[in-house]
Amino acid sequence: MIRAITSIGRPIGLAAAASMALGPALAQTQAGVAAAVRNKVEIRSAATRKAHPAVLRERLYMADQVQTAAASQLQMLLMDRTTFTVGANARVTIDRFVYDPAANSRQVGISVAHGAFRFMSGRALGKPSGAVSVRTPVAAIGIRGTIFEGVVGEDAIRIAEDEPAVGKHVKADKSEASLIVLRGPGPRAQGDVVPGLIDVTVGSRTVTLDGPDLALYAPRDGAPPIGPFRISPAGLEALQDLLRTSPGQAPGGGGGNHTARNVLIGAGAVAAGIIGSKLLGGGGKRPKPQGPKNPNGVPPPGKPNGG
């Protein structure tokens, strides 16, 4: 079952989103909300150290850990309008989140210990200052306004071994192997989709991915990264299988290719519903699930816009 937020409420300011507490109050710094939940997703609270089933519209806090089972996903909408999707068989932690909308600055850090994920930069006005990064066991990903996906673990090895640029001869660690793919948008993107890139640091080497579908593979700690290379359609399809809402089907029931702009608009509809409500920065009790909906925030395989 898919549960997602789609209702659009009265717009409010985001001043309340700037929770700057650190130190002992670390676990009380709100990072965002659960925008979509599918199947078995658990959140280990940083405050209580106990795991509980994820609830739609639930507030997420710095240092919370998310764990998903097979065929399960969680879409997180962060306070700066960034969308982070946790795919199947994943374990993710919000390491750092400090956002000041008045100064248009942010510090975001997310670690992925295992599984598939997607990062979609927020669409805040202007270019917010501050570092935004995602870490895997062997790679640190610096983000400059874009959409990218990745997978850590056995699935990364399985997909990479079928890529001509990698092959089956590369020695990999199933607890560390990381495959990262830039989805877009490209330099000819139009409208409010801003072109971007990612810098992937593995050991002492940094590799920049600046074109749609460029990939990098880090097989294990101490091994040099392989890439950039353009991931094959089959490889991209395999990665999408870990992130889409239902096997073999694009969101909304339609097949075929979608551009990165389509992806952003789809997730933006979800984001608008949440940000237009009192969920971000508001008080009150945890809302109850609203029933099955389609989050429309998961891109199917295809060539991103502006490639």
N, C-alpha and C positions, 0 to 999 in steps of 0.2 A: 504494500500500500504506500502511495506517495501522499505526503501532507505538505502543503506549501502555503505561504502567505501571498495573497493576491489582492486583497482589499486595499483601496486607497482612501486614506483618511485626511483630516485637515492638516496642512503643512505647519510645521513648528520650527523654531530655531534649534540649532544644534549646540548651543552654548553649554547645555547640561551634559553634553557628551565629553567635555574636556575634564575627565577625571584623572588627576595627576598624582594620586596617592602612590607612594613607593614604600619600601621597607616592610614593616609589620602589616600594613594595609594592602600589600601587593595583591592578594587574592580578591580584594573588593574593587579593583579597577575594572570597570566594565569595558569589554572589547567589542561586543556586538550582540547579535541575536541569532537564534537558529531559524533560518528563513525557509528551509525545506528539510524534511526528515523522511527517509525511506527505509523500511524494514528495521533491522536490528542495529541501533546506534546507541552507544553508552557514552556518558560524560562523567569523568572522574573530577569532582569538584576540588579545586585547589584549597578551598576553605575547610571542607570536611574530610577530604582524602577518601571519600566514598564514591563509588560508581552508581549511577542511576540511569534509567532509560531516558534518552533525549526527548524533549517535549517541544512541539512547535511553538515558536515565539519565545522560547526560553532565553533568558539573558546568559551570555557567555562572558567569562571573566579571565583576566590575565592569569596564566599558569594552569588553566583548565586543560585537561587532556581528553581528546576525542578518540574513540575506538569504534570501528565499524566491522561488521561481519561480511560474509560473502553476499553479493548482490544488494549491498546496502550503501546508502550515501547520506551525507549531511552537507547542506549548503549553509555557510556562515556569511552573514552580512555584517561587516565590521563598521565601526562608527564613522569612518572616513569614506564610506560607500564602496569599499573594496569588497569583492565577492571571493570567498575561498571555498571551493568544493572539495570535500573529503570523499574519495571514492571507496571502492570495495576493499576489504581486508586491510584497513589503514589504521595507523596510530599517529596522531598529530597533537602537538602541544602549542598553545599560544604563549610564547616565551616573553614577549614584550609588546605592550601597546600603550602609547602615549599620544594623544591627539588633541591639538588646540585649534579649533576651527577659527577662532578670532585671529590668530597669527598664521593660519593656514600651514601649520607644521605638524609633523607626525613622526613617530618612531615605531616601526612595526617589525616584529621578529616572530617567525613561525618555524617550528622544527617538525620534520616528517621522519619518523623512525621507520615506517613501513607503509607500503600501499600506494595507491594512486591519488593524485591531487590535481586541482586546477586553480590558478591564481588569475584574477581579473582585476586590474587596477581600478580604483575608485574614480568617479567622474566629478570630483569636486572642482569648483571654479579655479582657474589658474593652475600653477604647478606648485603643489605643496612641497615645502622643504623638509629635509630629514631623511633618514635611512629607512629603506624598506627591504627586507631580506627574508628568504626562505632557506632553511638548512636541511640537508640530508646527512646521513652518517659520513659521507665522504665529500660533499660539495656544499659550497656557500653560494647562493644565487642572489646577486644584487639586481634590483628591478628598477627600470626606468620607464614606467608607464606603458604596460602592455598586457597581453594575455599569453600565459604559457602553462604547460602541463608537464607532469612527470610521474614517475613510479619508482618505488624503492623495493628491492627484494627479489624474490624468485621471478616475479612477472617482468621485472626489468631485464633480467638475464634472458628469459624466454623470448622476449620481443627483440632484444639486441642481437641475439645469436642468429636470427633470421635476416638481419640487415647485411647487405653486401659489404658495407664499410667496417663491419665488426667481425662477423663469422663466429664459428663454434670453437675456435682455437684459443680464444681469450680466457685466461683464468679469472674467475670472478668469485666474490664472496656473497652468498645469498642473503646475508644480513646487512650488506653495505651497498651492493650494486645499485647505481642510480642512473636512470635515463631521463633526460630533460629535453623538452621540445618546445620551441617558440611557435605559437600559433598565429600571432599577428597582433595588430594590423600592420600592413606594409607601408612603404613610404608614399603610396598613392591613395591612402585612405582618405575618405571624405567625411564631411559633417563633423560631429563631435567625437569621433573615434581618433585618438591621438596615436601616431606611430610611436613605437618604443622598441626597447631592446633589453636583453639581460646579459649580465656578466657572470659567468660561472667559474668559480675558483675551486680548483682541486689541487691540494698540496700547495706548491709554489707557483702554479701556472693558472692564469686567468684566460678564459676563452669567451669571446663576445659572440652571441647569437643575435643577428640583426636582420634576418629575413624569415618570412613565413615558412614553417615546417623544417627549419634547421634544427638539428639535434646534437646532443653531446652525451656520451656514455662514459661513466666512471665505474669501472668494474670492481674495484676494491681499494682499500686504503694503501697508499704507497705506489699504486700503479698510475701511469700517465693517462689522462683522459683521451678518449677517441672522439675526434670531431674538430670543427663542425662538419656534419654531413646532412644531406637532405633525407629525411626519413621516408621510407617507401609507403605507398598507399596501404599495403598490408600491415605494416608496422603501426601506422596511424590508426587503422581500424582496430587493431588489437588493443591499443591504448584506450581508444574510445569505448571499447567493450567494458572497461573497468570504471567508466565515468558516466555512461549514458543511463537514462532512467529505466530502460527495459532492454534486454538483449535483442540485438538485431533491428532495433527500431529507434528512429530519431524522436526527440521530444515532440509531443503534440500529435503523434501518430503518422507523421509524414516521413518519407524517405528522401534520399538524395543529398546533395551538397548544400551547405550553408556557408555564408561568408562570416568573417569575424565580426562584421557589423551586425549581422543577424543575431549572432551570439550575444553581443553586448546589449542589443535592444531587448532580447528575451530576458536576460538576467536583470536588465534595467527595469522591466515591468515589475519584477519581484521586489527590487530595491525600492522603487517608488512607493509601493504599498506599505513597506515597513517604515521608511524614513518619513512618509507622510502621516504616520501615526505617532502615538505617544510611547512607542516601545523603546526608542532610543533615548536613553537618559531619563525616562519616566519612572515613577515609582509604582507601587501596587503589587498584587500577587501575580504569580505565574499564570498566564492565560491557559485555558484548556484548548486541546486540538480542535480545529475547525472542520475536520473532515477531509476527504481526499481531494487534492487539487493537483494541477500540473505546474511545476515550478518554472518550466521553460527557461532554465538557466544552464542547460548542459549542451555544449555544441557537439553535433555529430561530426564525423570525419569529413574533410573537404578542404579546399584551398581557401585560406583566409583572405579577406578583402585587401586589395592593394598589393598582391604578391608580384 
